């Protein structure tokens, strides 16, 4: 791979043949766990000189961490996962077989390969509505829901309301605590 | 004759034709082009799905239809025919060949007949248990075994 004419100047690397070029990743096709083509690697990301993951250009540009690499060959890189971002753009059908729209975005808490819900848009000019993950039956080539469209949207809205009220309660508790503390301080000063 | 509004469960042929047929994995097989009716029993027997350009039409019996939806028809099972023509990859992602045929036993997939990447590779068989994943591509396990046509014939002769 490196040829015989490479002079070695290093303390840590004894044999170059046991190492790998970062550039060897570039151009490889990335397949998901089920064999879906995600795209091609166009760059490699390092952190303090250590490989962290690769940048893939397909329908969308995505960064995939090296912890999700399953195996690789000369031409391809196989992943352990089905990237959640691949759902974006897929059609959504409800339990009655009605086409609701397309997935416009995902509701995610962190950058892990999970999602809490999806945002669906019927057309460009319409507002996106949320559907929670528990109402989704299948999310592969198309997204199939467990419930009819109206019920799924209503349950998602109810869940959102609940979370909002929880957050409000927490905030009010915090403010009440701080106000009580300030009152006690004021009394002490007096 | 009853009016359509009298029974909401009745749909017309027009409402079925042109709809997408969707398998349990959520992938669209194609568009419904025909509806088959038994002349004697006067009942719906099946549907024909147009799988696309250069692909043969697929007949699906009514027993495999789960639901006639508003915009799509849902199926109960993934048809084996869907796997024909899929590319076969090794565990590392190298191209091995294409699925040429599917060998079934009691309606279950037993083996895949695969045409090799090169002409010299010829055709060979791979057991269903040696397959890791099936999706857009068929992915083989690391420890898969290729059985050539000759070997298979020999085995079958021994069995007989």
HADDOCK unambig.tbl for C-alpha pairs under 7 A between the chains (distance, minus, plus):
assign (segid A and resid 34 and name CA) (segid B and resid 133 and name CA) 5.62 0.50 0.50
assign (segid A and resid 34 and name CA) (segid B and resid 134 and name CA) 5.96 0.50 0.50
assign (segid A and resid 34 and name CA) (segid B and resid 135 and name CA) 4.79 0.50 0.50
assign (segid A and resid 34 and name CA) (segid B and resid 136 and name CA) 6.66 0.50 0.50
assign (segid A and resid 34 and name CA) (segid B and resid 137 and name CA) 7.00 0.50 0.50
assign (segid A and resid 35 and name CA) (segid B and resid 135 and name CA) 5.74 0.50 0.50
assign (segid A and resid 35 and name CA) (segid B and resid 136 and name CA) 5.34 0.50 0.50
assign (segid A and resid 35 and name CA) (segid B and resid 137 and name CA) 4.79 0.50 0.50
assign (segid A and resid 35 and name CA) (segid B and resid 138 and name CA) 6.86 0.50 0.50
assign (segid A and resid 35 and name CA) (segid B and resid 139 and name CA) 6.74 0.50 0.50
assign (segid A and resid 36 and name CA) (segid B and resid 135 and name CA) 6.85 0.50 0.50
assign (segid A and resid 36 and name CA) (segid B and resid 136 and name CA) 5.17 0.50 0.50
assign (segid A and resid 36 and name CA) (segid B and resid 137 and name CA) 6.77 0.50 0.50
assign (segid A and resid 71 and name CA) (segid B and resid 91 and name CA) 6.98 0.50 0.50
assign (segid A and resid 71 and name CA) (segid B and resid 92 and name CA) 5.20 0.50 0.50
assign (segid A and resid 72 and name CA) (segid B and resid 92 and name CA) 4.65 0.50 0.50
assign (segid A and resid 72 and name CA) (segid B and resid 93 and name CA) 6.57 0.50 0.50
assign (segid A and resid 73 and name CA) (segid B and resid 92 and name CA) 4.97 0.50 0.50
assign (segid A and resid 73 and name CA) (segid B and resid 93 and name CA) 6.18 0.50 0.50
assign (segid A and resid 73 and name CA) (segid B and resid 94 and name CA) 6.53 0.50 0.50
assign (segid A and resid 75 and name CA) (segid B and resid 94 and name CA) 6.48 0.50 0.50
assign (segid A and resid 76 and name CA) (segid B and resid 92 and name CA) 6.87 0.50 0.50
assign (segid A and resid 76 and name CA) (segid B and resid 93 and name CA) 5.10 0.50 0.50
assign (segid A and resid 76 and name CA) (segid B and resid 94 and name CA) 6.64 0.50 0.50
assign (segid A and resid 77 and name CA) (segid B and resid 92 and name CA) 6.83 0.50 0.50
assign (segid A and resid 77 and name CA) (segid B and resid 93 and name CA) 6.35 0.50 0.50
assign (segid A and resid 78 and name CA) (segid B and resid 92 and name CA) 6.39 0.50 0.50
assign (segid A and resid 78 and name CA) (segid B and resid 93 and name CA) 6.15 0.50 0.50
assign (segid A and resid 96 and name CA) (segid B and resid 69 and name CA) 5.25 0.50 0.50
assign (segid A and resid 96 and name CA) (segid B and resid 70 and name CA) 6.36 0.50 0.50
assign (segid A and resid 97 and name CA) (segid B and resid 69 and name CA) 3.83 0.50 0.50
assign (segid A and resid 97 and name CA) (segid B and resid 70 and name CA) 4.99 0.50 0.50
assign (segid A and resid 97 and name CA) (segid B and resid 71 and name CA) 5.54 0.50 0.50
assign (segid A and resid 97 and name CA) (segid B and resid 72 and name CA) 5.31 0.50 0.50
assign (segid A and resid 97 and name CA) (segid B and resid 73 and name CA) 6.95 0.50 0.50
assign (segid A and resid 98 and name CA) (segid B and resid 69 and name CA) 6.39 0.50 0.50
assign (segid A and resid 98 and name CA) (segid B and resid 70 and name CA) 4.86 0.50 0.50
assign (segid A and resid 98 and name CA) (segid B and resid 71 and name CA) 4.96 0.50 0.50
assign (segid A and resid 98 and name CA) (segid B and resid 72 and name CA) 6.97 0.50 0.50
assign (segid A and resid 99 and name CA) (segid B and resid 71 and name CA) 5.83 0.50 0.50
assign (segid A and resid 138 and name CA) (segid B and resid 25 and name CA) 6.91 0.50 0.50
assign (segid A and resid 138 and name CA) (segid B and resid 26 and name CA) 6.50 0.50 0.50
assign (segid A and resid 140 and name CA) (segid B and resid 25 and name CA) 6.62 0.50 0.50
assign (segid A and resid 140 and name CA) (segid B and resid 26 and name CA) 5.90 0.50 0.50
assign (segid A and resid 141 and name CA) (segid B and resid 26 and name CA) 5.30 0.50 0.50
assign (segid A and resid 141 and name CA) (segid B and resid 27 and name CA) 4.81 0.50 0.50
assign (segid A and resid 142 and name CA) (segid B and resid 26 and name CA) 4.88 0.50 0.50
assign (segid A and resid 142 and name CA) (segid B and resid 27 and name CA) 6.00 0.50 0.50
assign (segid A and resid 143 and name CA) (segid B and resid 26 and name CA) 6.61 0.50 0.50
assign (segid A and resid 144 and name CA) (segid B and resid 26 and name CA) 6.86 0.50 0.50
